[in-house]
């Protein structure tokens, strides 16, 4: 890694969804080179054999680029969809009547079925119905004998298997379908790094998946996707048990009023920062780049605001999975993040360092991922690094917990997490501002120092006179990192 590239790296992590437009070996390498830290596989599409080949390609690209790249498998979850529409591309005209039936097959284009048994038992007059990501809207006018009669309020083209949403309606849904359980087992065998749990409604959903992973002694981390209104009511307990959280604005925007989404996003990010849980902001961030080489100004602002709010990662979905310009979308995301972070860094330098350190403590003291000793070491290293204008902070880590704690302080000093465990390094790919590096992570602090210098000097990362702050350990006990020292090259 060259000197300039290292010092100007983007601290906000970028997640890109792979699909037909981007899952070739060449495209995966190009996307990773452009700035992707985590690749997402959406299990709602494709088959496992295809996904297995993509996992192999990602690992190959990671080896070729000589840097960790993480993989997140996103479970489809119990999303409600309409069945097959007999008349392809049926147009639901405004003020016309469309029926939702509990029958197994649609009788005509004006009668729709769903994959949720006895749905009409839960529908009542006045219930709003959204289809095609909210582009088509109905309102239930009457329910009788397994059929809900709906008036079309906003017309549009109905297609088979479109998603259907009922804002404010709490349907009894399990967070994992039998197919999801199969995909979890597959993901564990593929040694992926994160599993996205869709349509989380409670902490118990997370614990159910955690139990499934525990049976296989898997270290895979769980990303709780917040996309149901009921999840917002139970957000504290969900964040408490999740390894990471995703603000999944697409389905969430179908569940709650669209005007609430921006504020809810800020609230979720703030809570995750307080709880020291990595948070991802997702859905339609650069949506126009599916068809264009440049985003809209509103999209650029959206990405920047999420970063300013404190998101750890931003995610691309259709932009990279099926879009015409996947590499350009990643490059654009990276440039926006870089510019925003530079603004944040200029602002941080104007802030009193002691006050800033106190704020950093408050961000995660309610649920620190490390012990009090390591927590103190993290804060001490930040204060020391800022006072001495250190060029680099290096942390030796086995589990990645100390690296996560450093990430949440939002220090502007370039930070490297070194480990000899590939799974830990890939986990760090989600942590804001921390670069994973495969190297020594043992108890010999002198050996760690020499390896860091031997790596940094030839690449121009470190020069004579530069100061390095290292976090190490005298013994890998439950206390974790318990040593911080400074070296001048």
URHUVEN-V239574 format. One record per pair of residues at least 4 apart in sequence whose C-alpha atoms are under 6 Angstrom apart, sorted by sequence separation. I is the first residue (numbers start at 1). J is the second residue. D is the distance in whole Angstrom. If there is no record, write none. Layout:
BEGIN
i & j & d
I & J & D
I & J & D
END
This chain:
BEGIN
i & j & d
5 & 9 & 6
18 & 22 & 5
19 & 23 & 6
27 & 31 & 6
32 & 36 & 5
48 & 52 & 6
62 & 66 & 6
130 & 134 & 5
143 & 147 & 6
176 & 180 & 5
183 & 187 & 6
210 & 214 & 6
231 & 235 & 6
249 & 253 & 5
272 & 276 & 6
289 & 293 & 6
301 & 305 & 6
307 & 311 & 5
318 & 322 & 5
319 & 323 & 5
328 & 332 & 6
361 & 365 & 6
364 & 368 & 5
370 & 374 & 6
371 & 375 & 6
376 & 380 & 6
381 & 385 & 6
385 & 389 & 6
450 & 454 & 6
452 & 456 & 6
453 & 457 & 6
457 & 461 & 6
476 & 480 & 6
18 & 23 & 5
22 & 27 & 5
31 & 36 & 6
62 & 67 & 6
106 & 111 & 6
131 & 136 & 5
143 & 148 & 4
187 & 192 & 6
213 & 218 & 5
253 & 258 & 6
272 & 277 & 5
306 & 311 & 6
318 & 323 & 6
385 & 390 & 5
456 & 461 & 5
457 & 462 & 5
62 & 68 & 6
106 & 112 & 5
130 & 136 & 6
142 & 148 & 6
289 & 295 & 6
320 & 326 & 4
456 & 462 & 5
457 & 463 & 6
62 & 69 & 6
106 & 113 & 6
130 & 137 & 5
142 & 149 & 5
288 & 295 & 6
319 & 326 & 6
129 & 137 & 6
141 & 149 & 6
440 & 448 & 6
473 & 481 & 5
129 & 138 & 5
140 & 149 & 6
141 & 150 & 5
286 & 295 & 6
472 & 481 & 5
473 & 482 & 5
128 & 138 & 6
129 & 139 & 6
140 & 150 & 4
473 & 483 & 5
100 & 111 & 6
101 & 112 & 6
128 & 139 & 5
139 & 150 & 5
425 & 436 & 5
472 & 483 & 5
98 & 110 & 5
99 & 111 & 5
100 & 112 & 5
101 & 113 & 5
127 & 139 & 6
138 & 150 & 6
139 & 151 & 5
471 & 483 & 6
98 & 111 & 6
99 & 112 & 6
100 & 113 & 6
126 & 139 & 6
127 & 140 & 5
138 & 151 & 5
286 & 299 & 6
471 & 484 & 5
126 & 140 & 5
138 & 152 & 4
285 & 299 & 6
470 & 484 & 6
125 & 140 & 5
138 & 153 & 5
470 & 485 & 6
102 & 118 & 6
125 & 141 & 5
137 & 153 & 5
469 & 485 & 6
125 & 142 & 5
137 & 154 & 5
469 & 486 & 5
136 & 154 & 5
416 & 434 & 5
420 & 438 & 6
468 & 486 & 6
136 & 155 & 6
415 & 434 & 5
416 & 435 & 5
417 & 436 & 5
418 & 437 & 5
419 & 438 & 5
420 & 439 & 6
468 & 487 & 5
136 & 156 & 5
223 & 243 & 6
225 & 245 & 6
226 & 246 & 6
416 & 436 & 6
417 & 437 & 6
418 & 438 & 6
419 & 439 & 6
467 & 487 & 6
15 & 36 & 6
222 & 243 & 5
223 & 244 & 5
224 & 245 & 5
225 & 246 & 5
226 & 247 & 5
227 & 248 & 5
394 & 415 & 6
396 & 417 & 6
418 & 439 & 5
467 & 488 & 4
14 & 36 & 5
17 & 39 & 6
86 & 108 & 6
87 & 109 & 5
221 & 243 & 6
223 & 245 & 5
226 & 248 & 6
392 & 414 & 5
393 & 415 & 5
394 & 416 & 5
395 & 417 & 5
396 & 418 & 5
397 & 419 & 6
419 & 441 & 5
466 & 488 & 6
14 & 37 & 5
15 & 38 & 5
16 & 39 & 5
17 & 40 & 4
18 & 41 & 6
86 & 109 & 6
225 & 248 & 6
392 & 415 & 6
394 & 417 & 6
396 & 419 & 6
465 & 488 & 6
466 & 489 & 5
13 & 37 & 6
15 & 39 & 6
16 & 40 & 6
85 & 109 & 6
175 & 199 & 6
227 & 251 & 5
228 & 252 & 6
400 & 424 & 6
407 & 431 & 6
465 & 489 & 5
175 & 200 & 6
227 & 252 & 4
399 & 424 & 6
407 & 432 & 5
464 & 489 & 5
120 & 146 & 6
194 & 220 & 5
229 & 255 & 6
407 & 433 & 6
193 & 220 & 5
194 & 221 & 5
195 & 222 & 5
196 & 223 & 5
197 & 224 & 5
198 & 225 & 5
228 & 255 & 6
194 & 222 & 6
195 & 223 & 6
197 & 225 & 6
199 & 227 & 6
199 & 228 & 6
201 & 230 & 6
290 & 319 & 5
83 & 113 & 5
132 & 162 & 6
201 & 231 & 5
289 & 319 & 6
443 & 473 & 6
38 & 69 & 6
40 & 71 & 6
43 & 74 & 6
82 & 113 & 6
83 & 114 & 5
443 & 474 & 5
25 & 57 & 6
29 & 61 & 5
37 & 69 & 5
38 & 70 & 5
39 & 71 & 5
40 & 72 & 5
41 & 73 & 5
42 & 74 & 5
43 & 75 & 5
44 & 76 & 5
82 & 114 & 4
131 & 163 & 6
279 & 311 & 6
280 & 312 & 6
287 & 319 & 6
369 & 401 & 6
38 & 71 & 5
40 & 73 & 6
41 & 74 & 6
43 & 76 & 6
81 & 114 & 6
131 & 164 & 5
244 & 277 & 5
246 & 279 & 6
250 & 283 & 6
279 & 312 & 5
280 & 313 & 5
281 & 314 & 5
282 & 315 & 5
290 & 323 & 4
291 & 324 & 6
81 & 115 & 6
130 & 164 & 6
203 & 237 & 6
244 & 278 & 5
245 & 279 & 5
246 & 280 & 5
247 & 281 & 5
248 & 282 & 5
249 & 283 & 6
278 & 312 & 6
280 & 314 & 6
290 & 324 & 5
130 & 165 & 5
203 & 238 & 4
244 & 279 & 6
246 & 281 & 6
247 & 282 & 6
129 & 165 & 6
202 & 238 & 6
304 & 340 & 6
129 & 166 & 5
128 & 166 & 6
102 & 146 & 5
101 & 146 & 6
396 & 441 & 5
101 & 147 & 5
100 & 147 & 6
100 & 148 & 5
99 & 148 & 6
360 & 409 & 5
99 & 149 & 5
99 & 150 & 6
98 & 150 & 5
97 & 150 & 5
97 & 151 & 5
96 & 151 & 6
95 & 151 & 6
96 & 152 & 6
95 & 152 & 5
94 & 152 & 5
94 & 153 & 6
94 & 154 & 6
94 & 155 & 5
93 & 155 & 5
92 & 155 & 5
92 & 156 & 6
91 & 156 & 6
91 & 157 & 4
90 & 157 & 6
91 & 158 & 6
89 & 157 & 6
90 & 158 & 5
89 & 158 & 6
89 & 159 & 5
85 & 160 & 5
391 & 466 & 6
393 & 468 & 6
395 & 470 & 6
84 & 160 & 4
391 & 467 & 6
392 & 468 & 5
393 & 469 & 5
394 & 470 & 5
395 & 471 & 5
396 & 472 & 6
83 & 160 & 6
390 & 467 & 5
391 & 468 & 6
393 & 470 & 6
83 & 161 & 5
390 & 468 & 6
82 & 161 & 5
81 & 161 & 5
82 & 162 & 6
81 & 162 & 5
81 & 163 & 4
80 & 163 & 6
81 & 164 & 5
80 & 164 & 6
167 & 255 & 4
276 & 364 & 5
274 & 363 & 4
275 & 364 & 5
273 & 363 & 6
274 & 364 & 5
275 & 367 & 5
77 & 175 & 6
77 & 176 & 5
75 & 180 & 6
374 & 481 & 5
371 & 479 & 6
374 & 482 & 6
312 & 432 & 5
71 & 192 & 5
72 & 193 & 6
74 & 195 & 6
75 & 196 & 6
77 & 198 & 5
71 & 193 & 5
72 & 194 & 4
73 & 195 & 5
74 & 196 & 4
75 & 197 & 6
72 & 195 & 6
31 & 327 & 6
34 & 331 & 6
14 & 313 & 6
16 & 315 & 6
22 & 321 & 6
12 & 312 & 6
13 & 313 & 4
14 & 314 & 5
15 & 315 & 5
16 & 316 & 5
17 & 317 & 5
21 & 321 & 5
12 & 313 & 5
14 & 315 & 6
21 & 322 & 5
19 & 321 & 4
20 & 322 & 6
17 & 320 & 6
18 & 321 & 5
17 & 321 & 5
10 & 338 & 5
70 & 426 & 5
69 & 426 & 6
68 & 426 & 5
37 & 429 & 6
13 & 430 & 6
12 & 432 & 5
11 & 432 & 5
11 & 433 & 4
3 & 459 & 6
2 & 459 & 5
3 & 460 & 5
3 & 461 & 5
END
